[in-house]
Amino acid sequence: MQSERPIPPARRLTAVERALAMHRPWARLALAGTALIANAAAPPAGSTALGVAAVAGLLAFRARPGAVFLAAAVAQGSLLAGLAWLGGLPLPAALALAARPAAGIAWMAWLAAAVDWRDVRRLAQGSAALEAVAELADAALAHGTLLLRSLQRRNEVMALRDGRRSRSAALSRIGSVLAGGFAEAMDRASRLGEARALRAHRDMSNTCTGPALRMREVSLAYADGIPRLVVPSLDLAPGEWIAVAGPSGSGKSTLLRAAAGLLPPMEGEASRLGMPLLPGPLAGRLDRRVALVLQNPDDQLIGATPLDDVAWGLCRRAVASADARARAATMLDLLGLGPMASVPLAQLSFGQRQRVALAAALVCEPQLLLCDEVTSGLDPVAARRLVRALEAAAEAPPMAVIWVTHDLGSLPARARRLVLVHAGRVVLDAPRALALAPHHLEAAGLVEPAPPDSPFSLAGTTRSPV
């Protein structure tokens, strides 16, 4: 019987091998960057050669993700060539036009296969410029995954509605799926830009010198000039909580966007924390003391993981990286996300991502917190937990809160005033118990009117949804 051969001890790397291992990501990044720059200026034959080289590199790595990128390169190249040919270009010129983007996609696929992103993140640490690029790439990867998931769901829904199983039916759905995905991506990019501007702004004073929010005869409208909301009068004291309720499309989110500074008043007077809200550049209406949490967390998540995302705003406010991450970890623990601090955001549930968005707002200790339907995608238990977590986190330091909702069953206990909005106008601003009277809720479109002969008529009090 042969004895087992002993396992040799792991060989220690020499200094030269360690240096090569450390610089290999840099060398591959440099190679891909050089190829992309050369591709931008190369003639069609050069772009074709570069594309072939990238494909050969992908085959050498046997990378499965590379197949996806290659398919994308072929699809985009074919689309551009077809459009150019239909537009009157000769076929050789059309193919030459398609060669450059296809080669660029192939080289990006090679880079994704050749370099571990974690190595790139480690190399970027310590360099402000590289760290900024890495953060943008983090966000692109995270939101690319979320968009892909959304496209898959859209395709499944269309397949169910179509009912056909043939390949031709699947191909006919691709255009609609991609068109919807493109529109979603553009809308999300706009929201993310606003979220970055709000969370990164750091020029305002930390001292509250006036009401948290004050509006007088304010009219709000978007670029088309059509009024979306009229606010005759609204006051919010420092540390006060109010709820804003109304049916979908009534103007609740418009009110929050104006309070955040994203939408200037078209008419009337508005101020926030002692600063006037005036028309003009967006930067003049932003304030580091204000935080906004949106209905869809994917419209405001920036980092690759919960810890990265929550620390992002602190780092933009000159907080040291180690301190920012420590504060972020504490806030995630408070909201029950401590064990998931390093999990990629795309792997979290909707409710967990919503808590990450709330943690990112709370960690900056705002004096005015704006919450836009933050419980709309949650089950009742998760909604109550989120409200309790917010109330606990808002104890110190105290903050004013505007809680926008159409779900009167999840109102925070601390919201003792209720502002009702209907058809683009504030119709009632009253104590909570009074505003929840059935006739007020009917006037605001929040409950269905009872039949005239019903025992539960306007005179009754049993029809409150709370």
TILOVO-330822 format. One line per 10 residues: number of its first residue (from 1); their letters; for each residue x, y, z of C-alpha. Coordinates in steps of 0.25 Angstrom, whole numbers, plus 2048, in hexadecimal, padded with zeros to 3 digits. Each point is the difference from the previous one (the first is absolute). Last residue first. Layout:
NUM> A> X/Y/Z | ...
END
This chain:
466> VPSRTTGALS> 71D/8DA/82C | 7F7/7FF/7F4 | 7F5/809/806 | 7F3/7FB/7FC | 7FA/7FF/80E | 7FD/80E/803 | 7F2/801/7FA | 7FA/80D/7FB | 806/7FF/7F3 | 7F8/7F3/7FD
456> FPSDPPAPEV> 803/7F2/806 | 7F2/7FC/801 | 7FF/801/7F1 | 7F5/807/7F9 | 808/80B/7FA | 80B/7F6/7FB | 80D/801/807 | 80B/809/7F9 | 80D/7F8/7FE | 80B/804/809
446> LGAAELHHPA> 80D/808/7FD | 7FA/809/7F6 | 803/80D/808 | 7F2/803/802 | 7FD/7F2/804 | 80B/801/80A | 7FB/80D/806 | 7F2/7FA/801 | 805/7F3/807 | 807/808/80B
436> LALARPADLV> 80F/7FC/7FF | 804/80F/7FF | 7FA/803/80E | 808/7F5/807 | 80C/804/7F9 | 800/80F/803 | 7FD/808/7F4 | 805/805/7F2 | 7F5/7FE/7F6 | 7FE/802/7F1
426> VRGAHVLVLR> 80F/801/7FB | 7FE/801/7F1 | 804/7F8/7F4 | 7F4/7F7/7FF | 7FF/7FC/80F | 80A/802/80B | 7FD/7FE/80F | 80A/805/80A | 800/7F8/80D | 806/805/80D
416> RARAPLSGLD> 803/7F7/80C | 80B/7F8/7F8 | 807/7FA/80C | 7F8/7F3/7FF | 806/7FE/7F2 | 7F4/7FD/7F6 | 800/7F2/7FB | 7F1/7FE/7FF | 7FE/80D/7F9 | 807/7FA/7F3
406> HTVWIVAMPP> 7FF/80C/7F6 | 80E/805/805 | 809/80B/802 | 807/802/80E | 806/80D/802 | 80A/800/80B | 807/80A/809 | 80C/7FB/807 | 804/7FD/80E | 80F/7FD/802
396> AEAAAELARV> 7FE/7F6/806 | 7F2/7FA/800 | 800/7FE/7F0 | 806/7F2/800 | 7F5/7FA/809 | 7F5/807/7F8 | 806/7FB/7F3 | 802/7F1/806 | 7F1/800/804 | 7FC/805/7F3
386> LRRAAVPDLG> 808/7F5/7F9 | 7FB/7F5/809 | 7F1/805/7FD | 803/7FF/7F1 | 806/7F2/801 | 7F4/7FB/808 | 7F6/806/7F6 | 808/7FB/7F4 | 809/809/7F9 | 7FF/807/7F2
376> STVEDCLLLQ> 7F9/80D/805 | 807/801/80D | 80A/80C/7FB | 7F4/808/7FA | 809/80C/7FF | 808/803/80D | 806/80E/801 | 809/802/80C | 803/80E/805 | 80B/802/80B
366> PECVLAAALA> 809/7F6/7F9 | 809/7F7/808 | 809/7FB/7F4 | 7FE/7F2/805 | 7F1/801/7FF | 7FF/802/7F1 | 80A/7F4/7FD | 7F8/7F8/80A | 7F3/802/7F9 | 806/7FC/7F2
356> VRQRQGFSLQ> 805/7F3/807 | 7F3/7FE/806 | 7F9/801/7F2 | 80B/7F6/7FB | 7FC/7F6/80B | 7F1/802/7FC | 803/7FD/7F1 | 808/7F4/803 | 80F/800/800 | 809/7F9/7F6
346> ALPVSAMPGL> 801/80C/7F7 | 806/808/80C | 80C/7F7/800 | 801/7FA/80E | 80B/808/809 | 7F7/806/80A | 7F6/7F4/800 | 803/7FB/80F | 7FE/80F/805 | 7F2/802/7F9
336> GLLDLMTAAR> 7F7/801/80C | 7FD/80F/7FF | 809/803/80C | 80B/7F7/7FB | 800/807/7F2 | 801/80D/808 | 80C/7FB/808 | 807/7FB/7F3 | 7FE/80D/7F9 | 806/807/80C
326> ARADASAVAR> 80D/7F7/800 | 800/802/7F1 | 801/80F/801 | 80A/800/80B | 809/7F7/7F7 | 7FE/809/7F4 | 802/80D/807 | 7F4/809/800 | 802/80B/7F5 | 7F1/801/7FD
316> RCLGWAVDDL> 802/7F7/7F3 | 805/7F5/809 | 7F3/801/809 | 7F7/7FF/7F3 | 807/7F3/7FC | 801/7F9/80D | 7F1/7FB/7FF | 803/7FB/7F2 | 80D/7F9/802 | 7FB/7F9/80D
306> PTAGILQDDP> 7F3/7FC/7F8 | 808/7FA/7F5 | 804/805/7F2 | 7FD/80F/803 | 7F7/809/7FA | 7F1/7FD/804 | 7F7/80B/7FC | 7F6/7FB/7F6 | 801/7F2/804 | 7FA/803/80D
296> NQLVLAVRRD> 7F2/803/7F9 | 7F7/808/808 | 80B/80B/803 | 807/804/80C | 804/80F/801 | 80A/806/809 | 801/80F/804 | 80B/806/809 | 80A/7FF/7F4 | 7F8/80B/7F9
286> LRGALPGPLL> 7FD/801/7F1 | 7F8/80C/7FB | 80C/808/7FA | 806/7F4/7FA | 7F4/7FE/7F7 | 802/80D/7F9 | 7F5/80A/800 | 7F2/801/806 | 800/803/80F | 7FF/7F8/80D
276> PMGLRSAEGE> 803/80A/80B | 809/7FB/80B | 7FC/800/80F | 7FF/7F1/801 | 7F7/800/7F3 | 7F9/80B/7F9 | 7F5/802/7F6 | 7F9/80C/7FB | 7F6/800/7F4 | 800/7FD/7F2
266> MPPLLGAAAR> 808/7F6/7F7 | 807/7F9/80C | 80D/7F9/7FD | 800/7F1/7FF | 80C/7F8/805 | 801/809/80C | 7FD/7F4/80A | 7F3/807/804 | 7FC/802/7F1 | 803/7F1/7FD
256> LLTSKGSGSP> 7F8/7FD/80D | 7F4/808/7FB | 800/7FA/7F2 | 800/7F2/807 | 7F3/803/806 | 7FA/806/7F4 | 7F2/7F9/7FE | 806/7F5/7F6 | 7FD/7F5/809 | 7F6/803/80B
246> GAVAIWEGPA> 803/809/80C | 807/800/80D | 80B/809/806 | 805/7FD/80E | 806/80A/809 | 80C/7FE/80A | 805/80C/808 | 80F/801/804 | 801/80F/7FB | 7F2/805/7FC
236> LDLSPVVLRP> 7F9/7FD/7F3 | 7F7/80B/7FA | 7F7/7FF/7F4 | 7F7/80A/7F9 | 7F8/801/7F3 | 808/7F4/7FA | 7FD/7FE/7F1 | 805/7F4/7F9 | 802/7FB/7F2 | 7FF/80E/7F9
226> IGDAYALSVE> 803/7FE/7F0 | 80D/807/7FD | 805/7F5/7F7 | 80D/800/807 | 7F9/7FB/80D | 7F7/808/809 | 7FE/805/80E | 7F7/80B/805 | 803/806/80E | 7F6/808/807
216> RMRLAPGTCT> 808/801/80D | 80A/7F5/803 | 809/7FD/80C | 809/7F5/803 | 809/7FC/80C | 7FC/80D/806 | 80C/80A/803 | 80E/801/803 | 805/7F2/800 | 80F/7FF/802
206> NSMDRHARLA> 808/7F6/7F7 | 803/80B/7F6 | 800/7FC/7F1 | 80B/7FC/7F7 | 800/7F1/801 | 7F9/7FA/7F4 | 804/7F1/7FE | 7F2/7FA/804 | 7F7/809/7F8 | 809/801/7F4
196> RAEGLRSARD> 802/7F1/800 | 7F1/7FE/801 | 7FD/809/7F5 | 809/7F9/7F7 | 7FA/7F3/804 | 7F2/805/7FC | 805/804/7F2 | 807/7F2/7FE | 7F4/7F9/805 | 7F7/807/7F5
186> MAEAFGGALV> 80A/7FD/7F5 | 801/7F1/805 | 7F1/7FF/800 | 7FF/805/7F2 | 80B/7F7/7FB | 7F9/7F4/807 | 7F3/803/7FA | 806/801/7F2 | 808/7F3/803 | 7F4/7F8/804
176> SGIRSLAASR> 7F7/806/7F4 | 80B/7FC/7F6 | 803/7F3/806 | 7F1/7FB/7FF | 800/7FD/7F1 | 80C/7F7/802 | 7F9/7F8/80B | 7F4/7FF/7F6 | 808/7FB/7F5 | 807/7F6/809
166> SRRGDRLAMV> 7F2/7FA/802 | 7F9/7FE/80E | 7F4/809/7FE | 7F8/805/80C | 802/80F/7FE | 7FC/804/80D | 809/7F6/807 | 80B/803/7F7 | 7FF/80F/803 | 800/7FD/80F
156> ENRRQLSRLL> 80D/7F8/7FE | 807/80A/7F8 | 7FD/80B/80A | 805/7F7/80B | 80D/7FD/7F8 | 802/80F/7FD | 7FE/804/80F | 80B/7F6/803 | 809/805/7F6 | 7FD/80E/805
146> LTGHALAADA> 804/7FC/80E | 80D/7FA/7FC | 804/80C/7F8 | 7FC/808/80C | 80B/7F9/808 | 80A/800/7F5 | 7FE/80F/7FD | 800/804/80E | 80D/7F8/803 | 806/806/7F3
136> LEAVAELAAS> 7FD/80E/805 | 806/7FD/80D | 80D/7FB/7F9 | 801/80C/7F8 | 7FF/809/80D | 80A/7F7/807 | 80A/801/7F4 | 7FF/810/801 | 801/800/80F | 80C/7F6/800
126> GQALRRVDRW> 802/7F9/80E | 7F8/7F4/7FC | 7FF/7FE/7F1 | 809/7F3/800 | 7F7/7FA/80A | 7F4/803/7F8 | 807/7FA/7F3 | 804/7F3/808 | 7F1/7FF/804 | 7FC/801/7F1
116> DVAAALWAMW> 808/7F4/7FC | 807/803/7F3 | 801/7F7/7F4 | 7F1/7FD/7FD | 7FA/80E/802 | 80C/806/7F8 | 7FD/7F6/7F5 | 7F2/804/800 | 804/80F/7FF | 808/7FC/7F4
106> AIGAAPRAAL> 7F5/7F9/7F9 | 7F7/80C/803 | 80A/80A/7FA | 802/7F7/7F4 | 7F1/7FF/7FD | 7FF/810/801 | 80C/801/7F6 | 7FC/7F6/7F6 | 7F1/805/7FE | 804/80C/7F7
96> ALAAPLPLGG> 80A/7F7/7F8 | 7F4/7F7/7FD | 7F8/80B/7FB | 80B/805/7F7 | 802/7F2/7FA | 7F0/7FF/7FE | 7FF/80D/7F9 | 7F9/80B/808 | 7F2/804/7FC | 7F9/801/80E
86> LWALGALLSG> 7FC/7F1/7FF | 80E/7FD/7FF | 803/808/80D | 7F5/7FB/807 | 804/7F1/7FD | 80E/803/804 | 7FC/807/80D | 7F7/7F4/803 | 80A/7F5/7FC | 80B/807/809
76> QAVAAALFVA> 7F7/801/80C | 7FC/7F2/7FF | 80E/7FB/7FD | 805/808/80C | 7F5/7FB/809 | 802/7F2/7FC | 80F/802/803 | 7FC/806/80E | 7F8/7F4/804 | 80A/7F6/7FB
66> GPRARFALLG> 80A/807/808 | 7F8/7FD/80D | 804/7F2/7FD | 80F/802/800 | 809/7F6/7FA | 80C/809/803 | 807/7FD/7F2 | 7F2/801/7F9 | 7FF/80E/806 | 80E/804/7FB
56> AVAAVGLATS> 7FD/7FB/7F2 | 7F3/808/800 | 808/80D/805 | 80A/7FD/7F4 | 7F5/7FF/7F6 | 7FA/80D/805 | 80E/807/7FF | 802/7FB/7F2 | 7F2/805/7FC | 802/80D/806
46> GAPPAAANAI> 80D/801/7F8 | 7F9/7FD/7F3 | 7F6/80A/803 | 80A/80B/802 | 805/802/80E | 7FD/80D/809 | 7F6/7FA/80A | 806/7F2/7FF | 80E/805/804 | 7FA/807/80D
36> LATGALALRA> 7F8/7F3/803 | 80D/7F7/7FD | 808/809/809 | 7F6/7FF/80B | 7FF/7F1/7FF | 810/7FF/801 | 801/80A/80C | 7F5/7F8/807 | 807/7F3/7FD | 80D/806/805
26> WPRHMALARE> 7FA/806/80D | 7F9/7F3/803 | 80E/7F8/7FE | 807/80A/809 | 7FE/7F9/80E | 801/7F2/7FA | 80D/804/7F9 | 806/807/80D | 7FC/7F3/807 | 807/7F7/7F6
16> VATLRRAPPI> 80D/809/800 | 800/7FF/810 | 7FF/7F1/7FF | 7F3/7F9/803 | 800/7F6/80B | 7FE/7F2/7FC | 7F4/7F9/807 | 805/7F4/807 | 801/7F3/7F9 | 7F4/7F6/802
6> PRESQM> 806/7F3/805 | 7FE/7F4/7F6 | 7F7/7F6/806 | 806/7F3/803 | 7FF/7F5/7F6 | 7FA/7F3/804
END
